[in-house]
Amino acid sequence: MTRVGIIRLILVSAFVAVVELACRTGIIDPFTMIAPSAMAASLAGLIEDGKLGADLAFTLTNMAASIALAVVAGFVSGAVIHALPRLRRVVDPLLAAYYAVPTFVFYPLLVVILGLNRLPLIVIGAMFGTVGMAVNTIDGIDRIPRVLIKTASAYRMDPIRAVLLIKLPAATPHLFTGVKLAVTYSMIGVVAGEFILSMAGLGRSIAFAYNDLDNTTMYGLLLLLLSITTAVNVLLNYAEQRVYRRWGCA
């Protein structure tokens, strides 16, 4: 582990210790928040009871599908927008203002069109992540050395081959930001959709626990979600650093 990683771990551990002390001494009301150790114990109990299997599988499947859709759609749309300057001039302001739009207003409509199943959750998650990936794809392609673009022209590559063989490999070190945004936004979209209306999933279970004032279950499930997102981001950061070292970007 690097020095920065050690410092980060110390800061996180200190924060958890302070919260634990505040909860145990009554500074933080147990009705508001339970101690981190109690969250861990609750999560362990839920896992031991076997109550998480179906909801966890449902949520993780939806997350994986929405992330894959967001990354692919974001990269393709970003490459197309970059290749068409006139379209880019029209779309750029819309991309910049996209996250100011309350995307969740479309969720009930998606439920009506696609049904009360996993498809609306996947689509809403992908809608959250696609634009972040597209914007960073455009930025990544902008950073490709022009000599590589001229090489593609010299070999008379068609646009699809140029994207797959030249632009995608050359822009890879710069695309990880887009991937991380797509992952984060897609996971938020899926879980938030489960909060609103869903037949299963961790978000639905958390919403039910919240409505029942069951803080123990709610915080145990929140800890599980936090653990999942942390693990995914750690893996992405590791992969990003390896790519950067390989390309000499870091």
NORZISUL-V136503 format. One record per backbone hydrogen bond with DSSP energy under -1.0 kcal/mol. NH is the residue of the N-H (numbers start at 1). CO is the residue of the C=O. Records with the same first field share a line. If there is no record, write none. Layout:
NH=CO + CO
This chain:
6=2
7=3
8=4
9=5
10=6
11=7
12=8
13=9
14=10
15=11
16=12
17=13
18=14
19=15
20=16
21=17
22=18
23=19
24=20
25=21
27=22
28=22
32=29
33=29
39=35
40=36
41=37
42=38
43=39
44=40
45=41
46=42
47=43
48=44
49=45
51=46
56=52
57=53
58=54
59=55
60=56
61=57
62=58
63=59
64=60
65=61
66=62
67=63
68=64
69=65
70=66
71=67
72=68
73=69
74=70
75=71
76=72
77=73
78=74
79=75
80=76
81=77
82=78
83=79
88=84
89=85
90=86
91=87
92=88
95=91
96=92
97=93
100=97
101=98
103=101
105=102
106=103
107=104
110=106
111=107
112=108
113=109
114=110
115=111
117=115
122=118
123=119
124=120
125=121
126=122
127=123
128=124
129=125
130=126
133=129
134=130
135=131
136=132
137=133
138=134
139=135
140=136
141=137
142=138
144=141
148=145
149=145
150=146
151=147
152=148
153=149
154=150
155=151
156=153
157=152
162=158
163=159
164=160
165=161
166=162
167=162
168=163
170=166
171=167
174=171
175=172
179=175
180=176
181=177
182=178
183=179
184=180
185=181
186=182
187=183
188=184
189=185
190=186
191=187
192=188
193=189
194=190
195=191
196=192
197=193
205=201
206=202
207=203
208=204
209=205
210=206
211=207
212=208
213=210
214=209
215=213
218=214
219=215
220=216
221=217
222=218
223=219
224=220
225=221
226=222
227=223
228=224
229=225
230=226
231=227
232=228
233=229
234=230
235=231
236=232
237=233
238=234
239=235
240=236
241=237
242=238
243=239
244=240
245=241
246=242
247=243
249=244
